[in-house]
Amino acid sequence: MGGSKFAVAVLLVCAPAAPAWAQGKRAAPARKAAERPARPQNPVRELERFEKMSPQQREQELAKLPPERRQQVERRMERLKKMTPEQRAALNKRFEQFQHLPPDRQLAVRAELQHLRSLPEADRKARLNSPEMKKEYSAHELNLLREASGEPEI
């Protein structure tokens, strides 16, 4: 009888946890999907969406953004307005190519691009053509970096 009481006690204590344990197993893939960062929206398309809005709609949407983000969007909209259709298409194409890089390479390319943009033109050209860059980045990544930093291949 003592063993039977123990088994009942274990069931009573563990039974409420059993569905949570089973559910935890089933919920794990969903949790992983929720934890996975969403693919960033194409900034060119985001800006084009703002451009298509009426001035009132645009102002309402911009007002919802934090001040820093709003300034960033407004600066980008201004730059985009000044671009030719060909420049816009090239920018969109570069972004799409960038999106197809693995996440770790996206981080590396983004960080390098920020670094390149901080350099004077001569230093930027020298860095892009350096042996270290050829070791660190694929030909495709180097091409993206050159185009995005305004330094065509020589």
Phi, psi and omega in degrees: 000324182300320179292325181293317178297322179296316180296319179295318180297318178298316179298318180294322181284318186272335184304315179298332181278336184302311178298323178295320179294313180295318180295323178301322179294316180288327185281344184305311179299322179295320178297316180299319179296321180291327180284336181296129181295140178293145178297127182299144179291147177295117183298329178295314179294322178299316180292322177297324177298317178296321181297327183284346181283156172291159179305323180292315179298316181300315180297320179297316180292319179294325180295337180283343184276152172298152185308315181296317180295320179299314179299319179299314180296316180296319177297316180294322178297320179296315178296319181296322178301326184279350182278148173282163176303324179294319179295320178297316180298318179296319178297316179296318179297316178300316181296318179298318178296319179299319181297336181275354176286150174299152183307320181293326179284328175299316179299315181295315181294318179298315180296318179295320179298318177299319178295314181300320181292340180275349184271150171297157186307314182296318179293323179296314179299316181297317180297316181298332182259009182282153177298327179298319180295322180291331177282321188278331186235146176289167178300319179297314179296319178298320178297316177300317180296318179297311181297315183291332180266359177081020181242093179297156181296140178256000000 
